[in-house]
């Protein structure tokens, strides 16, 4: 049984709760990153140093997600942007 007073148990339950950092894999390129954890029970946004893409870590639920507000701009062969169509 896990000892609730053991610091290791706390760190396992709340990543970064004691050390202030955690290891996480980038959901885009799978690079292992060491990121700062300011709130072990909240959400934080990060950017991968390898692929430069962003993601959100929800430390309370243990989920890593890619933000939905991604903007893509297209330029067609005739030079017009997608907003012109």
Residue, then its C-alpha position, 0 to 999 in steps of 0.5 A: x500500500x502507498x504511504x500517503x505521507x511519502x513524497x514519492x507517492x505525492x509526486x506520482x499522484x500529482x506530477x511536478x507537485x514536489x519537484x516543479x517539473x515533469x517529463x511528458x511526450x510531445x503529442x506531435x513528434x513524441x519527443x520526451x520533454x521536461x516541462x515546468x509544472x506550476x499547478x499540479x492540479x491545473x492545465x498548462x500550455x507548452x510548446x515543443x522545442x523540437x517541432x515547435x508545435x503547442x499542446x496542453x497538459x491537464x495535470x489533474x486528469x493526466x491528459x495531453x491534448x492538442x488545442x483546437x484553435x489552429x489556423x491554417x492559411x492556404x495559397x492556391x496556385x493562382x496566388x489567391x488566398x483561401x479567404x478570397x474564395 
